[in-house]
Amino acid sequence: MDPHVFVIFGASGDLTRRKLIPAIFQLYKNNSLPKDFALLGVSRTEFTDEAFREAVTTDNKHLKKKEGEEEQLKEFAKSLFYQPIDTNDPEDYAKVKDRLHEMDDKYNTRGNYIFYLSTPPSLYETIPEYLHRHDLNAKNGGWKRLVIEKPFGYDGKSARELNQILLQYFEEDQIYRIDHYLGKETVQNLLVTRFANGIFEPLWNRNYIQHVQITSAESIGVENRGGYYDESGALRDMVQNHLLQIVAHIGMEPPNTADAKAIRNEKLKLFQSIRLISEEEVPDYVVRGQYIAAEMDGKEVKGYREEKGVPEDSRTETYVGIKFFIDNWRWAGVPFYLRTGKRLPTKVTEVVVTFKSPPHRLFFNVNEIQSTPNQLVIRIQPQEGLALHFGMKVPGAGFHVKTVDMDFHYSDLTDAYVPEAYERLILDCMKGDPTLYAMGDSVEAAWKFIDPIINAWKNNPDITVHGYPSGTWGPAAAEDLIEGEEGWRNPCEEISNSQENCEL
């Protein structure tokens, strides 16, 4: 790996303490950082180098230190530096440039810089422009990379404008749009499950698959983020980025090679194949809801409109369920279902692939034990792993069929180290591997699917916002989206539990 300086704009903020410094310290402990490496924090707060080091290491409650790691932490902290600036003042970026040149001399980092924007989205246009004014984006004399956090725009129009502005100052291969969901091992494993196994790939199409469900549930409410969340909602916060990325991994065609360009191009083609839902069709294909006050885990919890910062008449969705289709040869006619929400019974993200039943129900009779169709459950979090549900004969007389489970848990690989999402993604950026980062074209294509839904909710006040009691699986209307008899699979704590009503 090339020597470089890792520059964090917004270094005094929460994300730096919670995710970035812990991830980089873990890379340091695993000897994954280059020998010549330094980190420069940049923000408005008036820290000295020592004060910054103390704030993000010694006093950082999110940095979990094991016994005996104190010396390692002290050594790691020596490579951390800080430069206070006014991020809205272009002249202040000269201070950043001077510090970087000092580090090049001291650490032999050769002009290689990663600029990580851990800032409000309002600065995504400002910082790249001011870096450009001081030639800090130039490839000559070392490589430069720009990392930005979601949201990548607020709608399709703002996403296109953001991409156009970024491309004025950085080339596409320099821009890394980070989505921490893509750093999860189980999301990456979707590709391996599909393309490395002869028992799955031949069945992964419209001839054998009845439908696909993707559920991402959270048991918490909006906490203290009511004001922010009300400007976003579940559709923008979860579906446009995280869940559509999972759809891409499930639905994309096999890439010619496993390199970044081939994989990202196939994902782009998948996004372009999703059938758009017109504004008039939104009530038939999309259900939105808000959680209301109820008892949850033995405690009374507030409804969404009672949360701090949320207007009393808010129509922002805390739950969204969507039915859609992918118009290509592989998936023609196969419905895909997405749902995500807050104040659902448990925190879980999983993909359920339901296979078609055999054409002749040979063993069906009135005494048959109820069995579900064959399903492959891919659990992304928690209890990461896979479960396969299929029918077996119940011992005894007659052909009574019961659904049984065969499962695998990542925790069974006890000798394998599984990196955290940010750790994996930051390491990939340091290596110059953009496979798990979003391309600008893909972001815009995803917004094309989301925009008509947002516009329908905005332009048609008659579209219902369904209330659902906290602790339930969302509005009853969402059940009507599902075709067939099975309905949604409501995940249990145990991945292999196929019972509809289980203890969470």
C-alpha positions, 0 to 999 in steps of 0.5 A: 500500500502506498504511503499517504496522509488521511485527512478528515474534514469535520474531525471534531465531529461525532462520526470521527470519534464513533467510526473513523478513528476506531476503524483506523486504529484497528487497521493500525493494530492489524498492521494494515496501514502503510509504514509511512502514514499520518492522519490530519484532522481538520475542522473549526474547533480550536484543537492543538495536536495534543488536544485532538489526540486526547479527544479521539483516543484517550477520552474517546468512549467509542474506542474500545481498548483491550488490556495491554493496548495502551502502548499501541494506542500511544504510538498510534496517537503520535501519527495524528495531527490537527489543523483548525480552519474556517471551512467556508474561507478559501484562504484557510485551505493554504494552512491545510496545504502547508501542513500536508507538505510538512507531513510529506517531508516528515513521513515521506507520504509523496503527495498522496492524500485521502480527503474524507468529508465527515461534514454536513452535505452543505460542504460537499460542494465547498470543500472540493472547490477550495481544495482545487483552488490550492491544487490539492486535487491534482494527480501530479505529484501523488494521488488524491482521493475524495470520500463523501458520506451519504446522502448523495443528494436529496433527490435526483436533481440535487444528486445530478448537480452534486455529481456535476460539481464534484466532477469539476474538481475531481475525476470520477476515479478519484471520488469514493461515495461511501455506503457503510452497508456495502462494507458488511461481510454478509452484503459482499457474500451475496455475490459469492453465494450466487456466483461461486455455487452451482446449486444456486446460480442455475436457479437464480432466475424467473423460472425458479424464483417466485419472489424476493423480499428484503427487510431492514427493521430497526427497533429504535425510534428516531431518538434525538434526530427528529428534526433531521429525520423529518426532512429525510424519511425512510425512503431517502434514509434507507431505500435509495442507498442501502436497500437498493444496493442490496437489490443490486447484489441480488439481481445483477448479472455475473460480471466478467471479472471480479474487478471494481469496474466490471462489478460496478457496471453490472450494478449500474445495468441492474439499476437501469432495469428497475421498472419505474413506478409512475406517480399514479401507480404509487398508491398500488405499489408503495405503502408508507406509515408512521409509528404511533404510541404503544407498549413495547418491551413492557414500556410505553413509547412515544409515537413519531409525531410526539418525538422532539423536533417532529411537527404535529402534522408530519407526513414523513414516513418511518416505514415504507414497503414497496413492490417493484419489478426488474425488466430484464431477461433474468427477472421478468415477472418476478416481484421484488418487495422491500420494507424498512421501518423504525419501531419494529419488533427487532433490529434485523436485515435479511433477504428472503428468496422464495422458490416456486413450488413443484408443479404437482403437489404430490404429497398434499392431503388434508392431514398434511402438516403446513409447509412453506415453499423452499426459501433461502434466507440470507441474514445480513444482521444480526446473527449473520449467516444463511438458512435454507428451508425445505420440506422433509417427511415426518417419521411415521406412516404416510407422506406428511411433509414438514418444513425443516431448516439447514443453517450456517452462521458466520460466528461458526468461523471462530478463527476468522477475523471479520472487520467492521464495515468502516474498517473494510471500506477505509482500507479499500480506499487506501488501496485504491479499490472502489469496488464497494463504493457507489458510482455517480451514474448508479446514484443517479439511476437509483434516484430515478426510481425514488423520485416518482414516489417522493413526487406522488407523496408531495403532490397527492395529499390523499395518499394515506400515511398509515399508523402502525403501533410501535412493536408491530411489523408495520401497517396492515396495508403492507400485507396487501402488497405481497402476492400469494399466500405466504406474505412477509417473512417476519424475522425472528432472532434465530435465523432458522426460525420459520415460525410466523409468530415467534418470541423475539 
